[in-house]
């Protein structure tokens, strides 16, 4: 049985950069046995980020980042301001999930359409 996980992150880089310390950015992990439950949770969290943050980026349909340019933190090590990113990751058995075309149309089309609209 596949274990589905939706991960919510907050850190100084987008969620598709799986740097050595990426798990330190994890705010919440939501685990599911049913794929549809995980998709539904991902969709709800993505919609919240879209509503609360003006900037968004999407990779591989399930790696989503949102940010507000005013939400920055000063980094003493690099002596500069660092952007804060809020992210979502969808995993299947610990690996970034690659949605099937029909899943993209049903579960992820709103997020992809929003990103397409932003690019126009």
C-alpha positions in Angstrom: 0.0 0.0 0.0 1.3 3.4 -1.0 1.8 6.0 1.8 0.8 9.5 0.6 2.3 12.5 2.3 1.5 16.2 1.9 4.3 18.4 3.4 3.9 22.1 4.2 7.2 24.0 4.4 8.5 27.5 5.3 12.0 28.5 4.6 14.5 30.5 2.6 14.1 28.5 -0.6 11.4 26.9 -2.7 10.3 23.4 -1.9 11.9 21.8 -5.0 15.4 22.5 -3.7 16.0 19.4 -1.6 19.1 20.7 0.1 20.6 18.6 2.9 18.7 20.5 5.6 15.4 20.8 3.7 13.5 18.8 6.4 14.2 21.6 8.8 11.7 23.7 6.8 8.9 21.3 7.4 6.0 22.8 9.3 3.5 20.0 8.9 3.2 16.5 7.5 -0.1 15.0 6.6 -0.1 11.3 5.9 -2.8 9.4 4.1 -3.5 5.9 3.0 -5.9 7.0 0.2 -4.5 9.0 -2.7 -7.7 11.1 -3.1 -7.4 12.3 0.5 -3.9 13.4 0.0 -4.9 15.2 -3.3 -7.8 16.9 -1.5 -5.5 18.1 1.3 -2.9 19.3 -1.2 -5.6 21.2 -3.1 -7.0 22.9 0.1 -3.5 24.0 1.3 -2.6 25.2 -2.2 -5.7 27.3 -2.4 -5.0 28.8 1.0 -1.5 29.8 -0.2 -2.8 31.3 -3.4 -5.3 33.4 -1.4 -2.7 34.5 1.2 0.4 35.2 -0.9 0.6 37.2 -4.2 3.5 35.3 -5.8 3.5 31.7 -6.8 5.6 29.1 -8.6 4.9 25.5 -9.5 7.3 22.6 -10.5 6.3 19.1 -11.5 2.6 19.9 -10.7 3.1 19.0 -7.0 5.9 21.3 -5.8 4.3 24.6 -5.0 5.8 27.8 -3.6 4.1 31.0 -2.5 5.6 34.2 -1.1 5.1 37.8 -0.3 8.1 40.0 -1.2 7.8 41.8 2.1 8.3 38.6 4.2 12.0 38.5 4.6 14.5 37.7 7.3 17.9 39.0 7.8 20.7 36.3 7.4 23.6 37.1 9.6 25.9 34.5 7.9 25.3 36.0 4.5 24.7 39.6 5.7 21.7 40.0 3.5 17.9 39.8 3.5 16.5 36.4 2.6 13.1 35.8 1.0 10.7 33.5 3.0 8.9 30.9 0.9 5.9 28.8 1.9 5.7 25.5 0.1 3.8 22.3 -0.6 5.2 18.9 -1.6 3.2 15.8 -2.5 5.0 12.5 -1.9 4.1 8.9 -2.7 6.2 6.5 -0.6 8.7 9.3 0.2 9.2 10.3 -3.5 7.9 13.4 -5.3 4.7 12.2 -7.0 4.3 12.5 -10.8 0.6 12.9 -11.4 -1.0 11.0 -14.3 -2.6 13.2 -17.1 -6.1 12.4 -15.9 -5.1 13.3 -12.3 -3.7 16.6 -13.5 -7.0 17.5 -15.1 -9.1 16.5 -12.1 -7.0 17.5 -9.1 -4.3 19.9 -10.2 -5.8 21.8 -13.1 -6.9 24.8 -11.0 -3.4 25.3 -9.7 -1.8 24.8 -13.1 -4.4 27.2 -14.7 -3.6 29.8 -12.0 0.1 29.5 -12.9 -0.6 29.7 -16.6 -2.7 32.9 -16.0 0.2 34.4 -14.1 2.6 33.7 -16.9 0.4 35.5 -19.5 
